[in-house]
Amino acid sequence: QVQLVESGGGLVQPGGSLRLSCAASGSIFSIRSMGWYRQAPGKQRELVASIGSGGNTDYADSVKGRFTISRDNAKNTVYLQMNSLKPEDTAIYYCKLQSAWRKDYWGQGTQVTVSS
């Protein structure tokens, strides 16, 4: 079994920054990718950013140039640096790990609220 623990969410003013962390533990043998998704009230969950085992990254158009995903393989931890935050970034942010066997594991989510 794999456990994902997210941290770093909170309340921030527009234009501010936050850094999310997601630490994976448990029966981790091989990770295909890790990433961040978000879900705002009344909306579907959407991809924010992902990073593959080789370091390749993918971002939603809405966050390109503002968010940066990174990964510490030794710690099985993925980070999301979020800059220039906007009210529309308000959502619950979920961490996802995909194993080499393409099984998905999800964290419980962390709330990010951007408001003045």
C-alpha positions as CSV (number, residue, x, y, z in Angstrom):
1,Q,0.0,0.0,0.0
2,V,1.1,3.5,-0.8
3,Q,0.4,6.6,1.4
4,L,0.6,10.2,0.2
5,V,0.7,13.0,2.7
6,E,0.3,16.6,1.3
7,S,1.2,19.8,3.1
8,G,1.7,23.5,2.4
9,G,-1.8,24.7,1.6
10,G,-3.4,27.7,3.2
11,L,-4.8,31.2,2.7
12,V,-2.8,33.6,0.6
13,Q,-3.5,37.0,-1.0
14,P,-3.6,37.4,-4.8
15,G,-0.1,37.7,-6.1
16,G,1.3,35.6,-3.3
17,S,3.1,32.3,-3.2
18,L,2.7,28.9,-1.7
19,R,4.7,25.7,-1.9
20,L,3.0,22.4,-1.7
21,S,4.7,19.1,-0.7
22,C,3.6,15.5,-1.1
23,A,5.6,12.7,0.5
24,A,5.0,9.1,-0.6
25,S,5.6,6.2,1.7
26,G,4.8,2.5,1.8
27,S,5.2,-0.2,-0.8
28,I,6.9,1.9,-3.4
29,F,8.8,-0.1,-5.9
30,S,8.8,2.0,-9.0
31,I,7.2,5.4,-9.7
32,R,6.1,6.2,-13.2
33,S,5.0,9.8,-12.4
34,M,3.8,12.1,-9.7
35,G,1.6,15.1,-10.1
36,W,-0.8,17.6,-8.7
37,Y,-4.5,18.0,-9.6
38,R,-7.0,20.4,-8.3
39,Q,-10.7,20.6,-7.9
40,A,-12.7,23.8,-7.4
41,P,-16.3,23.8,-6.1
42,G,-18.7,22.8,-8.8
43,K,-15.9,21.8,-11.2
44,Q,-14.2,18.6,-12.3
45,R,-10.8,17.7,-11.0
46,E,-8.1,18.8,-13.4
47,L,-4.4,18.3,-13.9
48,V,-2.2,21.1,-12.7
49,A,1.3,19.7,-13.3
50,S,3.0,16.3,-13.5
51,I,6.6,15.1,-13.5
52,G,7.8,11.8,-14.9
53,S,10.5,9.5,-13.7
54,G,12.9,11.1,-16.2
55,G,12.1,14.6,-15.1
56,N,9.8,15.5,-18.0
57,T,7.1,17.9,-16.9
58,D,3.6,18.8,-18.1
59,Y,1.6,21.9,-17.0
60,A,-2.0,23.1,-17.4
61,D,-2.0,26.2,-19.7
62,S,-3.5,28.2,-16.9
63,V,-0.5,27.8,-14.6
64,K,2.4,27.8,-17.1
65,G,5.0,30.4,-16.1
66,R,3.6,30.7,-12.6
67,F,3.8,27.1,-11.1
68,T,6.8,24.8,-11.0
69,I,6.8,21.1,-10.2
70,S,9.8,19.4,-8.9
71,R,10.7,16.0,-7.4
72,D,13.2,14.6,-4.9
73,N,13.5,10.9,-5.9
74,A,15.5,10.0,-2.8
75,K,12.7,11.2,-0.6
76,N,9.8,10.1,-2.9
77,T,8.5,13.7,-2.6
78,V,7.0,16.0,-5.1
79,Y,6.7,19.8,-4.7
80,L,4.6,22.4,-6.4
81,Q,5.9,26.0,-6.2
82,M,3.0,28.3,-6.9
83,N,3.8,32.0,-7.6
84,S,1.6,34.9,-8.7
85,L,-1.5,33.2,-7.3
86,K,-4.9,34.2,-8.5
87,P,-8.3,33.8,-7.0
88,E,-9.1,31.3,-9.7
89,D,-6.4,29.1,-8.3
90,T,-8.5,28.5,-5.2
91,A,-9.2,24.7,-5.0
92,I,-8.4,21.6,-3.1
93,Y,-5.1,20.3,-4.5
94,Y,-4.5,16.6,-4.7
95,C,-1.3,14.7,-5.1
96,K,-1.2,11.7,-7.4
97,L,1.4,9.0,-7.8
98,Q,1.3,6.6,-10.7
99,S,3.3,3.4,-10.3
100,A,5.2,1.7,-13.0
101,W,2.2,-0.7,-13.3
102,R,0.0,2.4,-14.0
103,K,-1.8,2.1,-10.7
104,D,-2.9,5.5,-9.3
105,Y,-2.7,6.5,-5.7
106,W,-4.2,9.8,-4.3
107,G,-3.6,12.0,-1.4
108,Q,-6.4,13.4,0.7
109,G,-6.0,16.9,-0.6
110,T,-4.9,20.3,0.8
111,Q,-7.0,23.4,0.5
112,V,-5.5,26.5,-1.2
113,T,-7.5,29.7,-0.9
114,V,-6.4,32.9,-2.8
115,S,-8.3,35.8,-1.4
116,S,-7.8,39.4,-0.2
